[in-house]
Amino acid sequence: MNTTDVLTLLEENKNERGIANWNKLDPEKRRLKSFGIGLTQLRKLAKKIGRNHELALDLWRSDYYDAKVISLLIDDPKQITPEQAETQVEELDGGHLAHVFSSCDATLAKTSFTREIADKWMVSEDPVRRSCGYGLLYELSKSKKKSAPDNGYFLGKINQIKSSFAKESTPVKMSIGGALMGMGMRNRELNQAAVPVARWMGPIDFDERGKCDPFDVLKHLTGDYAKKKFG
C-alpha cells in the first residue's frame, strides 16, 4: 500500500461522531485534521497494512492525526534510528499523539535502544520528552523478554519518580502514573515498592472539565487483581 491507499482506507472507515468530537477541541489542540477513528480501530487497520518503514515515514508527514497514528503502529523497529525518534518527538507538540508515540504498544518501544532513549528523555528539560520517556518506561515494565531490565533498574526509577513527581505538569504526571502502575504490577517486590509512592502521589486530576475521574494509581496497585496476583 502507498500513502494514497492508506488515506483512502481511513476515509472508508471515518467516524462522524469522532470527527465531531475532534472539531470540538480547542483550535490550538487540533492543528491536524482527523477522520475521527478510535485507536482500537486504527490498530486493526495497521495490522491490515503491515510493517512498512518507508510508508510509515510518508504517513508521518500527513496532516491527518489518524495517518500519523498508523505511521507509529506500522513502522519497523529494526529500521527506526535514535535520530528519527529525536526528530519525531520534536514534532509531537504534546497531546494524545505523544502518548501513542511512546506507549500503546507502538513501534518505538520495540527498538533495540528503547531503554537508552527512555533514560535520556526522563531527565530531559523538555516536558514532552519526559512524558514520552515515562511512556517508554511503562512499555519496558510490561516486557517479558530476557533482555528486559531487572528489578534493580525499576526500583531506581520508582525512587526517581518520588523525587520528581511533585514539580511536574499534569501531562507528565499522567505518564509517570502509568509507568509507576506498570512497574508496580510487574512483580511482588516492585508492587511493595510502588504502593507507598502511589499513596503519597494521590489521584492525578487530569480533566479540567470534571467529566473523568482522577487517575488513581494506588487503586490499581491494591485492587482485587493485584491482591490475587501478589497475595
Beta strands, then each sheet from edge to edge (+ up, - down):
end
